[in-house]
């Protein structure tokens, strides 16, 4: 068991492709196609769009531990979600 003062955290990332900007806008409830290349979305808002992000490892459950999720979008339709997770 970890007994330090800081909680254990690790980075996560998800890469994907969505060739239609309008569909990506609906996925993240943007009200239209994305008008950004990079944006921070609060975890609460991200989970409202995507659903709860929970994983399990041995005897622990893992959650997104940061305050925000980084969202990157390119005109080619490639996107990346990233952030930190921990128990």
N, C-alpha and C positions, 0 to 999 in steps of 0.2 A: 504494500500500500504506500502511496506517495505521501510523504509527511512534510514536504517543503511548503513555503508560503505561497508559491504561485501554482495555479492549477496546470495540469498537463494539457497541452494543446498541440495540435498538428494541423498542417495545411491540407486542404482538399481542393480539387478542381474537376470540373466536368466540361468537356469539349463537345460541341455538337454542330450540326448544320441545319439551318432552316432557310431555304432559298426564297421564301416569300416574306418580306418584311411586315406585311399586314398580319400574317399568322403569328409571327414573333411578338408583335404588338398586342395581339389578343392574349397570347400565352401569359404575358407579364402585366396585362391590364393597363397598357400605356395609353389607350384611347386613340391609337393609330400606329403607324410604323415608327420605329425608334428614330430619334433625332440626335442620337449621341453615339460616340465611339466607346466611351467608358462611363459607367455610372455606379454609384453605391446605392444599394437598396436596403433599407432596414430589414432585418431577419423576419420580423413579424409580417411585413408586407410581402416578402418573398414567399413565406410559407402559406400566406393566403392564396397566392397564385398557384404554387406548385403542390402544396400539401405539406403535411408535417414531415420533416427530415430527421428520421431516427434510424439508427443502426445498432447492432448489438455485437459485442465481442466478449467471449467468455461469460463473465458474470456482470458485465456493465452494459449500460445503454449509452450510445454516443449521440450527441446533439451538436448542432451548429452552435459554437460558443462565442463567436464574435458578435458585435452589434450590427454589422452590415455584411451583405454579400456583394462582391464585386461582379459586375456584369459588363462584359466586353462584346461589342457587336461590330462586324465589318460588313461593308456593302456586298461582299461576295456571299453572305449568308452564314458565315462561320461565327459562332458565338462561344463564349467561355463564362461559366459561373465559377467563382472561387471564394474561399474564405478559410476560416479555422473551425475545428471541431474538437470536442473533448467530452469527458464523462461528467 
